[in-house]
Amino acid sequence: MRIVSLLPSATEIGYALGLGDELVGVTFECAVPAAYRAGTTVVVGGRDTRGMSPGEIDTYVRARLAAGADLYTLHAGALAGLNPDLILTQDLCRVCALPSGRVADAVDHLGCRAEVLSLDPYTLPDVLGTILAVGAAARVPDRAEALVDGLRARLAAVDAAVAGRPRRRRVTVVEWVDPPFGAGHWIPDLVRVAGGEPVAAHPGARSTPTTWPALQAARPEVVLVAPCGFHLDGAVAQAATVVPHFPGAEVWALDADGLIVRAGPRLVDGAEAIAAILHPDAVPAPPEGAVRRVA
């Protein structure tokens, strides 16, 4: 089977399912293991925002969306040349990837016969369900079941390790800093599994812009700065600007792309890392480069 992934989380699911040889097309943001790099084609491009501040990125994104323009470019010729059987896309967030409708239109225009599977999880159970959906569409359902069973076992182990604590600390996850965004989608689920109480959050719903006074009013004891699209170093730099807003709270930076914002198997790594922050005596420390305390 020839598979094209149009979002990084789907690419990660594909490799976790042992589909590296079938993944023939990815996006410019997908992390492709060196062993497979020569065999994959970049079929989706976009603007390189490295060097832009969070405020500049937000202004750029809002201007593009207001104009009805896409943030990503589908290289139709490359897609047609790959002759895919399965295309993985989404409608969850226009800032993350092309919407599935644009992809379906392109497939029809090109005369492709590929199945277009849209992955749109809003909760942690939804994310596990998308892994099963990809496994079924890629004809490896047994692999998907085994992977999901393993992920559920790890989540249950975290939940058991932090159970019975006298109280849960109040946790705010900041997904963006200029303007600030409170966490939505599956991220509050990760905090709960990790033994925290998510505040100023939007469980199972889109994350939305807010204000620092609104976040302060939630009285968080722990603030996790995890800006979408950034790894740990970028998160640390942005967390430093967050510290003055929360005197007395613990402020931590997280490798957002590696732990909590991409809806794939590594979300379980995120739950384990958050549990290590909240309950360091109950679970193992996260790996180097995953989290860092800023204040």
ZIBELZI-V701362 format. One record per residue. N is the residue number from 1. RES is the residue in one small letter. PHI is phi in radians with two decimals (none if undefined). PSI is psi in degrees with one decimal (* if undefined). NEAR is the number of other C-alpha atoms within 8 Angstrom. Layout:
N_RES_PHI_PSI_NEAR / N_RES_PHI_PSI_NEAR
This chain:
1_m_none_140.7_7 / 2_r_-1.87_118.9_11 / 3_i_-2.06_136.0_13 / 4_v_-2.04_129.2_12 / 5_s_-1.90_126.7_14 / 6_l_-1.86_18.6_16 / 7_l_-2.71_144.5_15 / 8_p_-1.02_-38.6_13 / 9_s_-1.11_-37.8_9 / 10_a_-1.18_-35.9_14 / 11_t_-1.09_-42.4_14 / 12_e_-1.13_-38.7_11 / 13_i_-1.08_-43.3_12 / 14_g_-1.03_-47.0_12 / 15_y_-1.17_-36.6_9 / 16_a_-1.13_-26.4_9 / 17_l_-1.57_6.1_11 / 18_g_1.29_30.0_7 / 19_l_-1.81_21.5_9 / 20_g_-0.99_-38.4_8 / 21_d_-1.24_-23.2_7 / 22_e_-1.57_-18.2_8 / 23_l_-1.37_104.4_14 / 24_v_-1.80_-15.2_13 / 25_g_-2.49_138.4_14 / 26_v_-2.46_-176.1_17 / 27_t_-1.73_168.7_13 / 28_f_-1.20_-15.3_9 / 29_e_-1.68_-6.7_6 / 30_c_-1.31_138.9_9 / 31_a_-1.52_112.8_7 / 32_v_-1.91_122.5_6 / 33_p_-0.97_146.9_6 / 34_a_-0.97_-34.8_6 / 35_a_-1.13_-21.0_5 / 36_y_-1.95_-6.1_10 / 37_r_-1.01_-42.8_8 / 38_a_-1.19_-20.5_7 / 39_g_-1.69_4.2_6 / 40_t_-2.02_149.4_10 / 41_t_-2.00_136.4_9 / 42_v_-1.40_115.7_10 / 43_v_-1.89_-7.0_14 / 44_v_-2.30_125.7_12 / 45_g_-2.01_171.5_11 / 46_g_-2.96_176.6_8 / 47_r_-1.27_135.9_6 / 48_d_-1.39_111.9_4 / 49_t_-1.67_6.5_6 / 50_r_-1.08_136.4_4 / 51_g_1.63_-11.8_4 / 52_m_-1.60_145.1_7 / 53_s_-1.34_162.1_6 / 54_p_-0.96_-39.7_9 / 55_g_-1.14_-39.7_8 / 56_e_-1.16_-39.6_8 / 57_i_-1.12_-44.2_10 / 58_d_-1.07_-42.5_10 / 59_t_-1.10_-42.5_8 / 60_y_-1.09_-47.0_8 / 61_v_-1.10_-45.6_10 / 62_r_-1.11_-38.5_8 / 63_a_-1.15_-42.3_8 / 64_r_-1.13_-45.7_11 / 65_l_-1.17_-37.9_10 / 66_a_-1.11_-30.9_7 / 67_a_-1.49_0.1_6 / 68_g_1.29_19.0_6 / 69_a_-1.69_151.7_7 / 70_d_-1.42_152.8_9 / 71_l_-1.53_-11.9_13 / 72_y_-2.23_155.8_10 / 73_t_-2.07_122.7_9 / 74_l_-1.51_120.5_9 / 75_h_-1.44_89.2_9 / 76_a_-1.06_-39.5_9 / 77_g_-1.08_-42.4_6 / 78_a_-1.14_-40.4_10 / 79_l_-1.10_-45.5_12 / 80_a_-1.09_-39.0_10 / 81_g_-1.17_-22.0_6 / 82_l_-1.41_-18.5_9 / 83_n_0.87_59.2_9 / 84_p_-1.29_154.2_15 / 85_d_-1.69_-29.2_10 / 86_l_-2.46_130.8_14 / 87_i_-2.09_126.3_13 / 88_l_-1.77_123.9_14 / 89_t_-2.51_-163.7_17 / 90_q_-2.79_163.9_14 / 91_d_-2.18_7.1_11 / 92_l_-1.14_-42.3_8 / 93_c_-2.68_118.7_8 / 94_r_-1.22_-15.7_10 / 95_v_-1.39_-17.2_6 / 96_c_-1.68_-31.6_6 / 97_a_-2.95_172.0_12 / 98_l_-1.12_141.1_16 / 99_p_-1.23_151.1_12 / 100_s_-1.10_-30.9_11 / 101_g_-1.06_-39.5_6 / 102_r_-1.14_-38.1_8 / 103_v_-1.18_-45.6_11 / 104_a_-1.07_-40.5_9 / 105_d_-1.08_-42.4_8 / 106_a_-1.14_-40.5_9 / 107_v_-1.09_-43.6_11 / 108_d_-1.10_-42.7_9 / 109_h_-1.11_-38.0_7 / 110_l_-1.42_-11.8_8 / 111_g_1.36_20.1_6 / 112_c_-1.29_152.1_10 / 113_r_-1.89_19.7_8 / 114_a_-1.20_145.5_10 / 115_e_-1.36_133.6_7 / 116_v_-1.86_114.4_11 / 117_l_-1.90_118.2_11 / 118_s_-1.65_126.6_9 / 119_l_-1.86_112.8_11 / 120_d_-2.34_62.9_8 / 121_p_-1.37_144.9_12 / 122_y_-2.04_-16.8_11 / 123_t_-2.28_169.3_12 / 124_l_-1.10_-44.1_11 / 125_p_-1.03_-35.1_6 / 126_d_-1.06_-41.3_9 / 127_v_-1.07_-45.4_12 / 128_l_-1.07_-35.4_11 / 129_g_-1.14_-34.6_8 / 130_t_-1.17_-32.7_11 / 131_i_-1.10_-42.8_12 / 132_l_-1.12_-38.1_12 / 133_a_-1.14_-42.0_8 / 134_v_-1.13_-42.6_12 / 135_g_-1.04_-41.2_14 / 136_a_-1.17_-45.0_10 / 137_a_-1.16_-32.3_9 / 138_a_-1.57_4.4_9 / 139_r_1.16_33.7_6 / 140_v_-2.28_54.2_10 / 141_p_-1.08_-34.2_10 / 142_d_-1.14_-39.1_7 / 143_r_-1.11_-42.1_9 / 144_a_-1.13_-42.3_14 / 145_e_-1.06_-43.5_9 / 146_a_-1.14_-41.2_8 / 147_l_-1.12_-46.6_10 / 148_v_-1.15_-38.8_11 / 149_d_-1.04_-41.9_8 / 150_g_-1.14_-40.9_8 / 151_l_-1.15_-41.9_10 / 152_r_-1.11_-37.3_8 / 153_a_-1.12_-40.3_8 / 154_r_-1.17_-40.6_9 / 155_l_-1.11_-40.7_12 / 156_a_-1.13_-35.7_8 / 157_a_-1.16_-40.2_8 / 158_v_-1.12_-47.7_14 / 159_d_-1.02_-41.8_11 / 160_a_-1.18_-37.4_7 / 161_a_-1.16_-32.3_8 / 162_v_-1.79_1.7_13 / 163_a_-1.20_152.1_7 / 164_g_1.39_6.7_4 / 165_r_-1.18_147.0_6 / 166_p_-1.06_-30.2_4 / 167_r_-2.82_161.6_4 / 168_r_-1.77_133.0_8 / 169_r_-1.31_147.7_11 / 170_r_-1.40_126.1_12 / 171_v_-2.18_128.1_14 / 172_t_-1.95_130.1_15 / 173_v_-1.86_123.3_13 / 174_v_-1.76_111.7_14 / 175_e_-1.49_-14.9_13 / 176_w_-2.77_152.3_13 / 177_v_-1.98_-16.0_11 / 178_d_-2.54_89.3_7 / 179_p_-1.37_164.2_10 / 180_p_-1.21_142.9_12 / 181_f_-2.13_131.2_13 / 182_g_-1.41_152.2_17 / 183_a_-1.29_142.4_16 / 184_g_-2.29_-158.1_14 / 185_h_0.94_-129.8_14 / 186_w_-1.52_-7.1_12 / 187_i_-1.13_-42.7_14 / 188_p_-1.01_-33.0_13 / 189_d_-1.07_-41.3_10 / 190_l_-1.08_-41.2_14 / 191_v_-1.10_-42.1_15 / 192_r_-1.16_-44.2_10 / 193_v_-1.02_-36.3_12 / 194_a_-1.38_-0.3_15 / 195_g_1.58_23.9_14 / 196_g_-2.01_168.7_13 / 197_e_-1.93_107.4_10 / 198_p_-1.22_131.0_12 / 199_v_-2.22_156.2_9 / 200_a_0.92_42.0_10 / 201_a_-2.14_168.7_12 / 202_h_-2.31_74.5_12 / 203_p_-1.02_130.8_12 / 204_g_1.19_13.9_9 / 205_a_-2.34_168.0_8 / 206_r_-1.14_143.6_8 / 207_s_-1.22_146.4_12 / 208_t_-2.33_153.8_8 / 209_p_-1.17_148.8_8 / 210_t_-2.50_-158.6_10 / 211_t_-2.26_160.0_9 / 212_w_-1.12_-41.8_8 / 213_p_-1.02_-37.2_6 / 214_a_-1.15_-40.6_9 / 215_l_-1.18_-39.3_13 / 216_q_-1.10_-36.3_10 / 217_a_-1.12_-20.9_6 / 218_a_-1.34_-8.4_8 / 219_r_0.94_54.8_7 / 220_p_-1.23_144.1_13 / 221_e_-1.61_-27.0_10 / 222_v_-2.30_130.5_12 / 223_v_-2.04_121.9_13 / 224_l_-1.85_117.2_12 / 225_v_-1.71_112.9_17 / 226_a_-2.40_74.6_15 / 227_p_-1.24_128.6_12 / 228_c_-1.02_131.9_9 / 229_g_1.64_1.7_6 / 230_f_-2.16_148.7_12 / 231_h_-1.68_-165.9_11 / 232_l_-1.10_-45.5_14 / 233_d_-1.03_-43.7_8 / 234_g_-1.14_-37.0_8 / 235_a_-1.17_-38.4_16 / 236_v_-1.08_-44.9_14 / 237_a_-1.07_-40.4_8 / 238_q_-1.31_-32.4_11 / 239_a_-1.11_-31.8_13 / 240_a_-1.06_-31.3_8 / 241_t_-1.39_-15.7_7 / 242_v_-1.50_-29.9_11 / 243_v_-0.88_-45.8_11 / 244_p_-1.09_-20.4_6 / 245_h_-1.37_-16.0_7 / 246_f_-2.32_64.3_9 / 247_p_-1.09_132.3_6 / 248_g_1.63_-16.0_5 / 249_a_-1.62_153.8_10 / 250_e_-1.32_132.6_10 / 251_v_-2.09_125.4_15 / 252_w_-2.15_146.5_15 / 253_a_-1.81_140.9_15 / 254_l_-2.18_147.5_15 / 255_d_-1.23_91.0_16 / 256_a_-1.09_-49.0_15 / 257_d_-1.12_-31.2_11 / 258_g_-1.47_-17.4_11 / 259_l_-2.16_-40.5_16 / 260_i_-2.36_-14.3_14 / 261_v_-1.78_-18.7_10 / 262_r_-1.63_123.0_11 / 263_a_-1.39_72.2_11 / 264_g_-2.51_-165.3_12 / 265_p_-1.04_-27.2_11 / 266_r_-1.27_-5.6_11 / 267_l_-1.06_-30.2_13 / 268_v_-1.17_-36.4_12 / 269_d_-1.01_-38.7_9 / 270_g_-1.12_-43.8_12 / 271_a_-1.07_-40.7_16 / 272_e_-1.16_-39.7_13 / 273_a_-1.17_-42.2_13 / 274_i_-1.13_-39.2_11 / 275_a_-1.07_-37.6_17 / 276_a_-1.17_-32.2_15 / 277_i_-1.21_-45.7_7 / 278_l_-1.40_-33.0_10 / 279_h_-2.39_67.1_10 / 280_p_-1.11_-18.7_10 / 281_d_-1.49_-6.4_6 / 282_a_-1.92_-24.9_8 / 283_v_-2.33_158.3_12 / 284_p_-1.11_153.9_7 / 285_a_-1.15_147.1_7 / 286_p_-1.21_161.6_9 / 287_p_-1.16_156.9_5 / 288_e_-0.99_135.6_5 / 289_g_1.58_3.2_7 / 290_a_-1.62_-46.9_12 / 291_v_-2.45_160.0_12 / 292_r_-2.68_132.9_10 / 293_r_-1.37_131.3_8 / 294_v_-1.82_-33.7_11 / 295_a_-2.64_*_7
